[in-house]
Amino acid sequence: MAFINPPGLPIERGKIHEFANSIESEEPLFHDEEAAKAAGLPSVVAPPTYTSTQAFFGEKDAPNFFKDLGLDLRYVLHGGQEYYYERPIFAGDVLTSEAGETVASTKEGKRGGSMKVFDMYTNYKNQDGELVLRIKNTLLQTAGVVKE
């Protein structure tokens, strides 16, 4: 099955509503267009972690991405994720992601072996070319099984 990759990630009001329901949020600004406009917003606002759905949008070729970093997926852990917003994301926005820098480092373990740390940044611009969000993903690769 092939992914169809339309240009950009359209931020849709219905999908924001579904996502807000999935995180059990009753915040009216995530669900109600009239409440959002009454608050001076152009449309409903996406919850802060909504853009994590882009991971399922098919923009990256994940197997090649990990291979290009030299990662052994048997020993890779998710180390964290941070969101840096320049402004809220609203229904009607269309976001385009750009790979930013990847910072690699190594940390020595307490029981022997080392761990590789990869901090990867992705920048998101809206349909007007305005930077609206930067996401930092941290991946960890352990040295494998430590034999005592």
N, CA, C and O atoms as a MOPAC input file, in Angstrom:
PM7 MOZYME 1SCF
protein

 N      0.84800 1    -1.17900 1     0.00000 1
 C      0.00000 1     0.00000 1     0.00000 1
 C      0.89300 1     1.24200 1     0.00000 1
 O      1.78100 1     1.36900 1     0.84300 1
 N      0.66500 1     2.13100 1    -0.91900 1
 C      1.46400 1     3.36200 1    -1.02000 1
 C      0.76000 1     4.50300 1    -0.31400 1
 O     -0.46800 1     4.58000 1    -0.29600 1
 N      1.55500 1     5.38500 1     0.26500 1
 C      1.00800 1     6.59200 1     0.86900 1
 C      0.83900 1     7.64800 1    -0.20100 1
 O      1.68300 1     7.78000 1    -1.08700 1
 N     -0.22400 1     8.38500 1    -0.12800 1
 C     -0.41100 1     9.55600 1    -0.98000 1
 C     -0.00700 1    10.74900 1    -0.13700 1
 O     -0.58200 1    10.98500 1     0.92500 1
 N      0.96900 1    11.49500 1    -0.59800 1
 C      1.50200 1    12.61000 1     0.17200 1
 C      1.10200 1    13.93800 1    -0.45400 1
 O      1.82000 1    14.45300 1    -1.31100 1
 N     -0.02700 1    14.50100 1    -0.04300 1
 C     -0.38000 1    15.82300 1    -0.56800 1
 C      0.60200 1    16.85700 1    -0.04100 1
 O      1.22100 1    16.65000 1     1.00200 1
 N      0.74700 1    17.96300 1    -0.74700 1
 C      1.66900 1    18.98700 1    -0.24900 1
 C      1.12800 1    19.60900 1     1.03600 1
 O     -0.00500 1    20.08900 1     1.07100 1
 N      1.92600 1    19.59800 1     2.06600 1
 C      1.53000 1    20.21400 1     3.32400 1
 C      0.59800 1    19.34200 1     4.14500 1
 O      0.07100 1    18.33400 1     3.67400 1
 N      0.41400 1    19.75800 1     5.37000 1
 C     -0.48400 1    19.08500 1     6.31000 1
 C     -1.65600 1    20.01400 1     6.56800 1
 O     -1.51400 1    20.98800 1     7.30800 1
 N     -2.82800 1    19.73300 1     5.96800 1
 C     -3.97700 1    20.60600 1     6.21500 1
 C     -4.50300 1    20.41300 1     7.64000 1
 O     -4.72700 1    19.28700 1     8.08400 1
 N     -4.69300 1    21.51400 1     8.33800 1
 C     -5.23000 1    21.46100 1     9.69700 1
 C     -6.74400 1    21.63700 1     9.57500 1
 O     -7.23900 1    22.71900 1     9.26100 1
 N     -7.45500 1    20.55800 1     9.83000 1
 C     -8.90000 1    20.52500 1     9.60300 1
 C     -9.66100 1    20.59800 1    10.92700 1
 O     -9.27500 1    19.98600 1    11.92300 1
 N    -10.76200 1    21.37100 1    10.91000 1
 C    -11.57400 1    21.55200 1    12.11100 1
 C    -12.08100 1    20.23300 1    12.66400 1
 O    -12.02500 1    20.01600 1    13.87400 1
 N    -12.57000 1    19.35300 1    11.81600 1
 C    -13.08900 1    18.05900 1    12.28000 1
 C    -12.01900 1    17.19300 1    12.90400 1
 O    -12.27800 1    16.49500 1    13.88400 1
 N    -10.82400 1    17.22700 1    12.35200 1
 C     -9.71900 1    16.44000 1    12.89800 1
 C     -9.25800 1    17.00400 1    14.24300 1
 O     -8.88800 1    16.24700 1    15.14100 1
 N     -9.28100 1    18.33300 1    14.38100 1
 C     -8.96800 1    18.94500 1    15.67900 1
 C     -9.97800 1    18.47000 1    16.71500 1
 O     -9.60400 1    18.10000 1    17.82800 1
 N    -11.25300 1    18.48100 1    16.35100 1
 C    -12.33200 1    18.01700 1    17.24100 1
 C    -12.09300 1    16.55500 1    17.65300 1
 O    -12.19100 1    16.21800 1    18.83300 1
 N    -11.78200 1    15.69300 1    16.67700 1
 C    -11.52800 1    14.28400 1    16.97400 1
 C    -10.33200 1    14.11900 1    17.90600 1
 O    -10.37600 1    13.33500 1    18.85400 1
 N     -9.26500 1    14.86400 1    17.63000 1
 C     -8.06500 1    14.76100 1    18.45900 1
 C     -8.36700 1    15.23400 1    19.88100 1
 O     -7.96100 1    14.59200 1    20.84900 1
 N     -9.07400 1    16.35000 1    20.00700 1
 C     -9.42800 1    16.86800 1    21.33400 1
 C    -10.27800 1    15.84600 1    22.09100 1
 O    -10.10300 1    15.66900 1    23.29700 1
 N    -11.19200 1    15.17500 1    21.39600 1
 C    -11.97300 1    14.11500 1    22.04300 1
 C    -11.07400 1    12.96900 1    22.48400 1
 O    -11.27900 1    12.40300 1    23.55700 1
 N    -10.07900 1    12.62000 1    21.67200 1
 C     -9.21000 1    11.49200 1    22.00900 1
 C     -8.36700 1    11.77200 1    23.25600 1
 O     -7.99500 1    10.84500 1    23.97700 1
 N     -8.06800 1    13.04600 1    23.50800 1
 C     -7.31800 1    13.38600 1    24.72800 1
 C     -8.26000 1    13.81900 1    25.85400 1
 O     -7.82500 1    14.30000 1    26.90000 1
 N     -9.56000 1    13.63400 1    25.60900 1
 C    -10.61500 1    13.91800 1    26.58700 1
 C    -10.62300 1    15.36900 1    27.04200 1
 O    -10.84000 1    15.66700 1    28.21700 1
 N    -10.38100 1    16.26900 1    26.08900 1
 C    -10.42100 1    17.69600 1    26.40200 1
 C    -11.80100 1    18.26700 1    26.09300 1
 O    -12.36000 1    18.02900 1    25.02200 1
 N    -12.32800 1    19.00400 1    27.02300 1
 C    -13.61300 1    19.67800 1    26.82100 1
 C    -13.42700 1    21.17000 1    26.54600 1
 O    -14.39400 1    21.93100 1    26.58200 1
 N    -12.19000 1    21.59100 1    26.27400 1
 C    -11.89400 1    22.99300 1    25.99300 1
 C    -12.70100 1    23.44900 1    24.77500 1
 O    -12.50400 1    22.92600 1    23.67900 1
 N    -13.61000 1    24.41900 1    24.95100 1
 C    -14.46200 1    24.85600 1    23.83700 1
 C    -13.67700 1    25.38100 1    22.63000 1
 O    -14.14300 1    25.25500 1    21.49700 1
 N    -12.49900 1    25.96500 1    22.85200 1
 C    -11.73300 1    26.51100 1    21.73400 1
 C    -11.20500 1    25.43100 1    20.79600 1
 O    -10.80500 1    25.73000 1    19.67100 1
 N    -11.20100 1    24.16500 1    21.25400 1
 C    -10.80300 1    23.05100 1    20.41200 1
 C    -11.98200 1    22.47500 1    19.62800 1
 O    -11.78100 1    21.77400 1    18.63700 1
 N    -13.20700 1    22.76200 1    20.06200 1
 C    -14.38500 1    22.10300 1    19.50800 1
 C    -15.36500 1    23.04000 1    18.80200 1
 O    -15.99900 1    22.64800 1    17.82200 1
 N    -15.49100 1    24.25600 1    19.28400 1
 C    -16.60900 1    25.12900 1    18.90200 1
 C    -16.12000 1    26.35800 1    18.13100 1
 O    -15.47500 1    27.24400 1    18.69200 1
 N    -16.43700 1    26.39200 1    16.84400 1
 C    -16.02500 1    27.49700 1    15.97100 1
 C    -16.53600 1    28.83900 1    16.49400 1
 O    -15.80400 1    29.82900 1    16.48300 1
 N    -17.78000 1    28.87500 1    16.94800 1
 C    -18.35600 1    30.12700 1    17.45600 1
 C    -17.63200 1    30.60600 1    18.71500 1
 O    -17.38600 1    31.80200 1    18.87500 1
 N    -17.29300 1    29.67600 1    19.60500 1
 C    -16.56100 1    30.04900 1    20.82600 1
 C    -15.18000 1    30.58500 1    20.47200 1
 O    -14.70600 1    31.54000 1    21.08800 1
 N    -14.53500 1    29.97800 1    19.48600 1
 C    -13.20500 1    30.43300 1    19.06500 1
 C    -13.28800 1    31.84000 1    18.47600 1
 O    -12.45800 1    32.69400 1    18.78700 1
 N    -14.27700 1    32.07800 1    17.63500 1
 C    -14.41000 1    33.40800 1    17.02400 1
 C    -14.79500 1    34.45500 1    18.06800 1
 O    -14.35900 1    35.60300 1    17.98600 1
 N    -15.61000 1    34.06300 1    19.04700 1
 C    -15.97400 1    34.98700 1    20.12400 1
 C    -14.74300 1    35.36600 1    20.95700 1
 O    -14.70100 1    36.43500 1    21.56500 1
 N    -13.74100 1    34.47300 1    20.97600 1
 C    -12.50300 1    34.74100 1    21.71000 1
 C    -11.48700 1    35.51200 1    20.84800 1
 O    -10.35800 1    35.75900 1    21.27100 1
 N    -11.91400 1    35.88500 1    19.63100 1
 C    -11.03500 1    36.66100 1    18.75700 1
 C    -10.09500 1    35.82900 1    17.90300 1
 O     -9.15000 1    36.36000 1    17.32100 1
 N    -10.34700 1    34.52400 1    17.82300 1
 C     -9.50600 1    33.63700 1    17.02800 1
 C    -10.12000 1    33.43700 1    15.64300 1
 O    -11.33300 1    33.57600 1    15.48300 1
 N     -9.30600 1    33.11400 1    14.64400 1
 C     -9.84900 1    32.92600 1    13.29700 1
 C    -10.65200 1    31.63500 1    13.14400 1
 O    -11.51200 1    31.54700 1    12.26800 1
 N    -10.38700 1    30.64300 1    13.97700 1
 C    -11.08200 1    29.35800 1    13.92200 1
 C    -10.72100 1    28.59000 1    15.18200 1
 O    -10.05500 1    29.12000 1    16.07100 1
 N    -11.17000 1    27.31600 1    15.26000 1
 C    -10.78700 1    26.50600 1    16.41800 1
 C     -9.27100 1    26.35200 1    16.42100 1
 O     -8.63600 1    26.33000 1    15.36600 1
 N     -8.70700 1    26.24700 1    17.59900 1
 C     -7.26400 1    26.12600 1    17.76700 1
 C     -6.92300 1    24.65700 1    18.00000 1
 O     -7.67300 1    23.93200 1    18.65400 1
 N     -5.79800 1    24.23200 1    17.46700 1
 C     -5.34400 1    22.85700 1    17.65900 1
 C     -4.71700 1    22.71500 1    19.04500 1
 O     -3.98400 1    23.60200 1    19.48300 1
 N     -4.99600 1    21.60600 1    19.74100 1
 C     -4.32300 1    21.35900 1    21.02200 1
 C     -2.80500 1    21.33400 1    20.81900 1
 O     -2.33800 1    21.04700 1    19.71600 1
 N     -2.04000 1    21.62700 1    21.85500 1
 C     -0.58700 1    21.73600 1    21.70400 1
 C      0.11300 1    20.53600 1    21.06700 1
 O      1.08300 1    20.71900 1    20.33200 1
 N     -0.35100 1    19.32200 1    21.32700 1
 C      0.32600 1    18.15000 1    20.75800 1
 C     -0.33300 1    17.64000 1    19.48100 1
 O      0.02600 1    16.57000 1    18.99000 1
 N     -1.28800 1    18.38500 1    18.93700 1
 C     -1.99100 1    17.95600 1    17.72700 1
 C     -1.03800 1    17.65200 1    16.57900 1
 O     -1.26200 1    16.70800 1    15.82200 1
 N      0.01300 1    18.43500 1    16.44300 1
 C      0.90700 1    18.25700 1    15.30200 1
 C      1.68000 1    16.93900 1    15.35500 1
 O      2.35200 1    16.58300 1    14.38700 1
 N      1.59600 1    16.21400 1    16.46800 1
 C      2.21800 1    14.88900 1    16.49300 1
 C      1.54400 1    13.96300 1    15.48600 1
 O      2.12200 1    12.94200 1    15.11200 1
 N      0.34500 1    14.29500 1    15.04300 1
 C     -0.34100 1    13.48000 1    14.03600 1
 C      0.40000 1    13.48500 1    12.71100 1
 O      0.17000 1    12.60300 1    11.88300 1
 N      1.28700 1    14.45700 1    12.48100 1
 C      2.04800 1    14.49400 1    11.24000 1
 C      2.89500 1    13.24500 1    11.07000 1
 O      3.25100 1    12.89500 1     9.94500 1
 N      3.22700 1    12.56400 1    12.16400 1
 C      4.01100 1    11.33700 1    12.06500 1
 C      3.26500 1    10.26200 1    11.28300 1
 O      3.88500 1     9.34300 1    10.74800 1
 N      1.93900 1    10.37100 1    11.21200 1
 C      1.12800 1     9.40200 1    10.50300 1
 C      0.68500 1     9.92100 1     9.14000 1
 O     -0.11000 1     9.28200 1     8.45200 1
 N      1.20000 1    11.06900 1     8.76200 1
 C      0.78800 1    11.70600 1     7.51700 1
 C      1.63000 1    11.25400 1     6.33800 1
 O      1.31400 1    11.57500 1     5.19200 1
 N      2.70800 1    10.50500 1     6.60600 1
 C      3.51300 1     9.94000 1     5.53600 1
 C      4.49400 1    10.89700 1     4.90000 1
 O      4.86600 1    10.71000 1     3.74200 1
 N      4.93400 1    11.93800 1     5.63400 1
 C      5.86500 1    12.89400 1     5.04200 1
 C      7.29400 1    12.39000 1     5.00100 1
 O      8.05400 1    12.79300 1     4.12100 1
 N      7.68900 1    11.52100 1     5.92400 1
 C      9.06400 1    11.04600 1     5.98100 1
 C      9.11700 1     9.57600 1     5.60300 1
 O      8.18700 1     8.81300 1     5.86600 1
 N     10.20100 1     9.20700 1     4.99500 1
 C     10.46500 1     7.81100 1     4.72000 1
 C     11.24000 1     7.27600 1     5.91400 1
 O     12.47100 1     7.25400 1     5.89900 1
 N     10.52800 1     6.84700 1     6.94300 1
 C     11.14500 1     6.50100 1     8.22800 1
 C     12.26500 1     5.46800 1     8.12600 1
 O     13.31800 1     5.68600 1     8.72500 1
 N     12.10300 1     4.35400 1     7.40200 1
 C     13.20000 1     3.38800 1     7.36200 1
 C     14.50500 1     4.00700 1     6.84700 1
 O     15.56300 1     3.75900 1     7.42500 1
 N     14.45600 1     4.79800 1     5.78600 1
 C     15.66800 1     5.43500 1     5.27100 1
 C     16.17300 1     6.49600 1     6.23300 1
 O     17.38100 1     6.68000 1     6.37500 1
 N     15.26800 1     7.18900 1     6.88900 1
 C     15.63600 1     8.22900 1     7.84700 1
 C     16.49100 1     7.63300 1     8.96400 1
 O     17.54700 1     8.17300 1     9.29400 1
 N     16.03500 1     6.51900 1     9.54700 1
 C     16.78400 1     5.87700 1    10.62200 1
 C     18.09300 1     5.28400 1    10.10400 1
 O     19.12600 1     5.36400 1    10.76900 1
 N     18.04300 1     4.69800 1     8.92800 1
 C     19.24600 1     4.11300 1     8.32600 1
 C     20.28800 1     5.19300 1     8.06200 1
 O     21.47600 1     4.98600 1     8.30800 1
 N     19.84700 1     6.34100 1     7.56300 1
 C     20.77300 1     7.44100 1     7.27500 1
 C     21.49600 1     7.91900 1     8.53500 1
 O     22.63200 1     8.38800 1     8.45600 1
 N     20.84500 1     7.80400 1     9.69300 1
 C     21.48000 1     8.18900 1    10.95900 1
 C     22.37100 1     7.08100 1    11.52100 1
 O     23.09600 1     7.28700 1    12.49500 1
 N     22.30700 1     5.90900 1    10.89600 1
 C     23.10900 1     4.79200 1    11.38100 1
 C     22.53000 1     4.14200 1    12.62500 1
 O     23.27100 1     3.57500 1    13.42800 1
 N     21.21000 1     4.21600 1    12.79400 1
 C     20.56700 1     3.67200 1    13.99100 1
 C     20.24300 1     2.18500 1    13.82600 1
 O     19.82200 1     1.74300 1    12.75700 1
 N     20.44400 1     1.43500 1    14.88800 1
 C     20.04300 1     0.04000 1    14.95100 1
 C     18.71800 1     0.01800 1    15.71200 1
 O     18.70500 1     0.17200 1    16.93300 1
 N     17.61800 1    -0.17100 1    15.01100 1
 C     16.28400 1    -0.04400 1    15.61300 1
 C     16.02800 1    -1.01400 1    16.76000 1
 O     15.09300 1    -0.81500 1    17.53500 1
 N     16.83300 1    -2.04900 1    16.87900 1
 C     16.65800 1    -2.98000 1    18.00800 1
 C     16.95800 1    -2.29800 1    19.33800 1
 O     16.49200 1    -2.74600 1    20.38600 1
 N     17.74100 1    -1.20700 1    19.29800 1
 C     18.18900 1    -0.57100 1    20.53000 1
 C     17.77500 1     0.90000 1    20.63300 1
 O     18.33500 1     1.65100 1    21.43100 1
 N     16.81400 1     1.29800 1    19.84000 1
 C     16.39700 1     2.70400 1    19.82200 1
 C     15.20800 1     2.92100 1    20.76200 1
 O     14.25700 1     2.13900 1    20.77900 1
 N     15.28600 1     3.99400 1    21.53500 1
 C     14.21700 1     4.39100 1    22.45700 1
 C     13.80300 1     5.82100 1    22.13900 1
 O     14.59900 1     6.62300 1    21.65100 1
 N     12.54900 1     6.12000 1    22.42600 1
 C     12.07600 1     7.50500 1    22.31300 1
 C     12.53000 1     8.22900 1    23.56900 1
 O     12.15500 1     7.84800 1    24.67800 1
 N     13.33600 1     9.27100 1    23.40400 1
 C     13.88400 1     9.97100 1    24.56100 1
 C     13.11800 1    11.20400 1    24.97100 1
 O     13.31300 1    11.71000 1    26.07600 1
 N     12.24200 1    11.70600 1    24.10000 1
 C     11.46600 1    12.88200 1    24.45800 1
 C     11.03200 1    13.66500 1    23.23600 1
 O     11.49100 1    13.42900 1    22.11900 1
 N     10.14100 1    14.59600 1    23.48200 1
 C      9.62600 1    15.45400 1    22.42400 1
 C      9.26100 1    16.78800 1    23.04800 1
 O      8.63400 1    16.84200 1    24.10600 1
 N      9.65900 1    17.86300 1    22.38400 1
 C      9.37600 1    19.20700 1    22.88100 1
 C      8.79400 1    20.03100 1    21.73800 1
 O      9.19500 1    19.89200 1    20.58200 1
 N      7.83700 1    20.89500 1    22.08800 1
 C      7.16100 1    21.74500 1    21.10800 1
 C      7.46200 1    23.20800 1    21.42800 1
 O      7.30300 1    23.64900 1    22.56600 1
 N      7.89500 1    23.94900 1    20.42100 1
 C      8.17900 1    25.38100 1    20.57000 1
 C      7.27400 1    26.13300 1    19.59200 1
 O      7.52600 1    26.14200 1    18.38700 1
 N      6.23400 1    26.75500 1    20.11200 1
 C      5.25200 1    27.45100 1    19.26900 1
 C      5.60500 1    28.91900 1    19.09500 1
 O      5.91800 1    29.61500 1    20.06100 1
 N      5.55200 1    29.37700 1    17.85900 1
 C      5.66100 1    30.80800 1    17.55500 1
 C      4.28000 1    31.45300 1    17.64900 1
 O      4.15100 1    32.62600 1    18.00000 1
 N      3.25300 1    30.66800 1    17.32900 1
 C      1.86700 1    31.09600 1    17.47500 1
 C      0.98200 1    29.84800 1    17.45100 1
 O      1.42700 1    28.79200 1    17.00300 1
 N     -0.26600 1    29.95400 1    17.92900 1
 C     -1.15800 1    28.79100 1    17.88100 1
 C     -1.42100 1    28.36000 1    16.43900 1
 O     -1.25900 1    29.13800 1    15.49900 1
 N     -1.82700 1    27.11200 1    16.29100 1
 C     -2.18100 1    26.56900 1    14.98500 1
 C     -3.69100 1    26.44300 1    14.92600 1
 O     -4.31900 1    25.90200 1    15.83600 1
 N     -4.27300 1    26.95400 1    13.83400 1
 C     -5.73100 1    27.02300 1    13.69400 1
 C     -6.22400 1    26.15100 1    12.55000 1
 O     -5.48500 1    25.85000 1    11.61300 1
 N     -7.48400 1    25.75300 1    12.64400 1
 C     -8.12400 1    25.09000 1    11.51000 1
 C     -8.02200 1    26.02300 1    10.31300 1
 O     -8.24300 1    27.22800 1    10.43600 1
 N     -7.69300 1    25.47300 1     9.17400 1
 C     -7.51800 1    26.27100 1     7.96300 1
 C     -6.05200 1    26.47400 1     7.61700 1
 O     -5.72300 1    26.76400 1     6.46700 1
 N     -5.16000 1    26.32300 1     8.60600 1
 C     -3.73000 1    26.40000 1     8.30900 1
 C     -3.32200 1    25.18100 1     7.48700 1
 O     -3.93800 1    24.12000 1     7.58700 1
 N     -2.30200 1    25.33900 1     6.69100 1
 C     -1.67000 1    24.22600 1     5.99000 1
 C     -0.18900 1    24.30100 1     6.33900 1
 O      0.49500 1    25.26000 1     5.98100 1
 N      0.29400 1    23.29000 1     7.03300 1
 C      1.67400 1    23.30000 1     7.50300 1
 C      2.56800 1    22.46500 1     6.59500 1
 O      2.18200 1    21.40000 1     6.11200 1
 N      3.74800 1    22.97000 1     6.38400 1
 C      4.77300 1    22.24800 1     5.64300 1
 C      5.96100 1    22.07000 1     6.56400 1
 O      6.41600 1    23.01900 1     7.20300 1
 N      6.46100 1    20.83800 1     6.62800 1
 C      7.59000 1    20.57900 1     7.51700 1
 C      8.89700 1    20.63700 1     6.74100 1
 O      8.97200 1    20.29600 1     5.56100 1
 N      9.90900 1    21.08100 1     7.44800 1
 C     11.26800 1    21.11500 1     6.91500 1
 C     12.17800 1    20.50500 1     7.96000 1
 O     12.13300 1    20.88700 1     9.13000 1
 N     13.00100 1    19.56100 1     7.54500 1
 C     13.96400 1    18.99500 1     8.48000 1
 C     14.94400 1    20.08100 1     8.88500 1
 O     15.51100 1    20.77400 1     8.04100 1
 N     15.13300 1    20.21700 1    10.17300 1
 C     16.12000 1    21.15400 1    10.69800 1
 C     17.39400 1    20.40100 1    11.03300 1
 O     17.68500 1    19.35600 1    10.45200 1
 N     18.13300 1    20.93200 1    11.95500 1
 C     19.39900 1    20.30200 1    12.31000 1
 C     19.19000 1    19.02900 1    13.12900 1
 O     18.18000 1    18.87400 1    13.81400 1
 N     20.14600 1    18.14100 1    13.04600 1
 C     20.22100 1    16.96600 1    13.90700 1
 C     21.52300 1    17.06800 1    14.66900 1
 O     22.59700 1    17.19700 1    14.08200 1
 N     21.41200 1    17.00900 1    15.98900 1
 C     22.59000 1    17.11300 1    16.84800 1
 C     22.81100 1    15.75200 1    17.48500 1
 O     21.94400 1    15.24600 1    18.19800 1
 N     23.96700 1    15.16100 1    17.22900 1
 C     24.28800 1    13.84500 1    17.76900 1
 C     25.34500 1    13.98000 1    18.85000 1
 O     26.27300 1    14.78300 1    18.74500 1
 N     25.18300 1    13.17800 1    19.88700 1
 C     26.18800 1    13.14600 1    20.95200 1
 C     26.22400 1    11.73600 1    21.52300 1
 O     25.37200 1    10.90600 1    21.20800 1
 N     27.20600 1    11.47500 1    22.35700 1
 C     27.35200 1    10.17100 1    22.99200 1
 C     27.49700 1    10.37500 1    24.49200 1
 O     28.19100 1    11.28500 1    24.94600 1
 N     26.83500 1     9.51800 1    25.25000 1
 C     26.95000 1     9.54900 1    26.71000 1
 C     27.41100 1     8.17100 1    27.17800 1
 O     26.93000 1     7.14300 1    26.70100 1
 N     28.33900 1     8.17100 1    28.10800 1
 C     28.82400 1     6.90900 1    28.65700 1
 C     27.85500 1     6.40800 1    29.72400 1
 O     27.37900 1     7.17400 1    30.56200 1
 N     27.57500 1     5.11600 1    29.67600 1
 C     26.66700 1     4.50800 1    30.63500 1
 C     27.35300 1     4.18500 1    31.94900 1
 O     28.58000 1     4.11400 1    32.00600 1
 N     26.58100 1     3.99000 1    33.00100 1
 C     27.12500 1     3.67400 1    34.32000 1
 C     27.55000 1     2.20700 1    34.42200 1
 O     28.39000 1     1.85700 1    35.25200 1
 N     26.96500 1     1.34900 1    33.57200 1
 C     27.27300 1    -0.08600 1    33.63000 1
 C     28.08900 1    -0.52400 1    32.41700 1
 O     28.10100 1    -1.70400 1    32.06600 1
 N     28.73900 1     0.38600 1    31.80800 1
 C     29.52000 1     0.04700 1    30.62800 1
 C     28.71700 1     0.33700 1    29.37800 1
 O     27.48800 1     0.39400 1    29.40900 1
 N     29.40600 1     0.51500 1    28.31200 1
 C     28.72800 1     0.82400 1    27.06100 1
 C     28.40500 1     2.29700 1    26.97100 1
 O     28.53700 1     3.04500 1    27.93900 1
 N     27.99300 1     2.68500 1    25.81900 1
 C     27.64200 1     4.08600 1    25.60200 1
 C     26.27100 1     4.18700 1    24.95700 1
 O     25.72700 1     3.20800 1    24.44600 1
 N     25.73500 1     5.37700 1    24.99300 1
 C     24.42100 1     5.62600 1    24.41900 1
 C     24.55300 1     6.79700 1    23.45100 1
 O     25.13400 1     7.83000 1    23.78400 1
 N     24.01100 1     6.62200 1    22.25900 1
 C     23.97700 1     7.71500 1    21.29000 1
 C     22.69000 1     8.50000 1    21.50100 1
 O     21.62300 1     7.91900 1    21.69700 1
 N     22.79900 1     9.81600 1    21.46000 1
 C     21.64900 1    10.70100 1    21.63300 1
 C     21.51200 1    11.54200 1    20.36400 1
 O     22.46400 1    12.19400 1    19.93300 1
 N     20.32600 1    11.51900 1    19.77900 1
 C     20.05800 1    12.30300 1    18.58300 1
 C     18.92400 1    13.28000 1    18.87400 1
 O     17.79200 1    12.86100 1    19.11700 1
 N     19.21800 1    14.57300 1    18.85100 1
 C     18.19500 1    15.60800 1    18.96100 1
 C     17.91300 1    16.09600 1    17.54900 1
 O     18.78400 1    16.66900 1    16.89400 1
 N     16.68100 1    15.86300 1    17.08200 1
 C     16.30600 1    16.19800 1    15.71200 1
 C     15.22600 1    17.26500 1    15.72400 1
 O     14.21700 1    17.13300 1    16.41700 1
 N     15.44100 1    18.30900 1    14.96400 1
 C     14.50500 1    19.42600 1    14.92000 1
 C     13.75400 1    19.43400 1    13.59700 1
 O     14.32300 1    19.17100 1    12.53800 1
 N     12.46600 1    19.74100 1    13.68000 1
 C     11.63600 1    19.91500 1    12.49000 1
 C     10.94700 1    21.26600 1    12.61000 1
 O     10.37200 1    21.58800 1    13.65000 1
 N     11.00900 1    22.04900 1    11.55000 1
 C     10.36400 1    23.36100 1    11.51200 1
 C      9.08100 1    23.26000 1    10.69600 1
 O      9.04100 1    22.58600 1     9.66600 1
 N      8.03500 1    23.93600 1    11.16300 1
 C      6.74900 1    23.95000 1    10.46000 1
 C      6.39300 1    25.37400 1    10.08000 1
 O      6.37100 1    26.27700 1    10.91700 1
 N      6.11400 1    25.55400 1     8.80000 1
 C      5.66500 1    26.85200 1     8.30300 1
 C      4.23400 1    26.71200 1     7.81000 1
 O      3.81500 1    25.64400 1     7.36300 1
 N      3.49100 1    27.81200 1     7.90100 1
 C      2.10800 1    27.78500 1     7.42000 1
 C      2.06500 1    28.14200 1     5.93700 1
 O      3.09900 1    28.30700 1     5.29100 1
 N      0.86500 1    28.25600 1     5.42300 1
 C      0.63900 1    28.53500 1     4.00000 1
 C      1.20300 1    29.88400 1     3.56000 1
 O      1.37800 1    30.11800 1     2.36400 1
 N      1.48800 1    30.76800 1     4.50900 1
 C      2.07000 1    32.08000 1     4.19200 1
 C      3.59200 1    32.08500 1     4.34700 1
 O      4.23000 1    33.12800 1     4.20300 1
 N      4.17600 1    30.90900 1     4.64100 1
 C      5.62100 1    30.81900 1     4.81300 1
 C      6.10700 1    31.25400 1     6.18700 1
 O      7.31000 1    31.38000 1     6.41400 1
 N      5.16900 1    31.48500 1     7.10600 1
 C      5.49500 1    31.93300 1     8.46200 1
 C      5.85100 1    30.73200 1     9.34300 1
 O      5.09900 1    29.75900 1     9.39600 1
 N      6.99800 1    30.79700 1    10.03600 1
 C      7.36800 1    29.75300 1    10.98400 1
 C      6.38000 1    29.79500 1    12.14500 1
 O      6.24900 1    30.81800 1    12.81600 1
 N      5.67800 1    28.67000 1    12.38400 1
 C      4.68700 1    28.63700 1    13.45600 1
 C      5.06700 1    27.66500 1    14.57400 1
 O      4.57800 1    27.78200 1    15.69800 1
 N      5.93600 1    26.71200 1    14.26300 1
 C      6.22700 1    25.67000 1    15.23900 1
 C      7.57700 1    25.04000 1    14.93300 1
 O      7.97000 1    24.88200 1    13.77700 1
 N      8.27500 1    24.68500 1    16.01000 1
 C      9.50500 1    23.91500 1    15.91000 1
 C      9.36800 1    22.75600 1    16.88800 1
 O      9.00900 1    22.95500 1    18.04900 1
 N      9.65400 1    21.54200 1    16.41700 1
 C      9.56100 1    20.36100 1    17.27600 1
 C     10.94400 1    19.73700 1    17.40900 1
 O     11.67200 1    19.57400 1    16.43000 1
 N     11.28500 1    19.39100 1    18.65200 1
 C     12.53300 1    18.67600 1    18.92900 1
 C     12.17200 1    17.25300 1    19.33400 1
 O     11.45200 1    17.04800 1    20.31200 1
 N     12.66700 1    16.27300 1    18.59000 1
 C     12.50900 1    14.86100 1    18.93100 1
 C     13.85800 1    14.32400 1    19.37000 1
 O     14.87300 1    14.58100 1    18.72300 1
 N     13.87500 1    13.58800 1    20.45500 1
 C     15.10500 1    12.98400 1    20.93600 1
 C     14.99400 1    11.46900 1    20.83900 1
 O     14.07000 1    10.86000 1    21.37900 1
 N     15.95300 1    10.87500 1    20.14000 1
 C     16.05700 1     9.42200 1    20.05100 1
 C     17.32400 1     8.98500 1    20.77000 1
 O     18.34800 1     9.66600 1    20.72400 1
 N     17.23600 1     7.84100 1    21.43200 1
 C     18.38000 1     7.27800 1    22.14400 1
 C     18.66300 1     5.90500 1    21.55600 1
 O     17.74000 1     5.13200 1    21.29800 1
 N     19.92500 1     5.60300 1    21.34700 1
 C     20.30200 1     4.25500 1    20.95300 1
 C     21.26200 1     3.72600 1    21.99500 1
 O     22.35900 1     4.25300 1    22.17700 1
 N     20.83200 1     2.67300 1    22.67900 1
 C     21.68800 1     2.06800 1    23.69100 1
 C     22.75900 1     1.22800 1    23.01300 1
 O     22.71400 1     0.99700 1    21.80500 1
 N     23.70800 1     0.78200 1    23.79400 1
 C     24.79800 1    -0.03900 1    23.26800 1
 C     24.36500 1    -1.48900 1    23.08400 1
 O     25.15100 1    -2.32600 1    22.64000 1
 N     23.12000 1    -1.78000 1    23.42600 1
 C     22.64100 1    -3.15400 1    23.31700 1
 C     22.58400 1    -3.79300 1    24.69300 1
 O     22.54300 1    -3.10200 1    25.71100 1
 N     22.58300 1    -5.08800 1    24.71100 1
 C     22.48900 1    -5.82900 1    25.95500 1
 C     23.82400 1    -5.74500 1    26.69200 1
 O     24.87700 1    -6.05600 1    26.13400 1
 N     23.76300 1    -5.32100 1    27.95200 1
 C     24.98000 1    -5.23700 1    28.77600 1
 C     25.16900 1    -6.58800 1    29.46800 1
 O     24.27000 1    -7.06700 1    30.15900 1
 N     26.32100 1    -7.18900 1    29.28300 1
 C     26.60300 1    -8.49200 1    29.91200 1
 C     27.34100 1    -8.23700 1    31.21200 1
 O     28.39000 1    -7.59300 1    31.23600 1
 N     26.77600 1    -8.75100 1    32.28500 1
 C     27.36400 1    -8.51000 1    33.60400 1
 C     28.26600 1    -9.65700 1    33.99100 1
 O     28.85600 1    -9.64200 1    35.07100 1

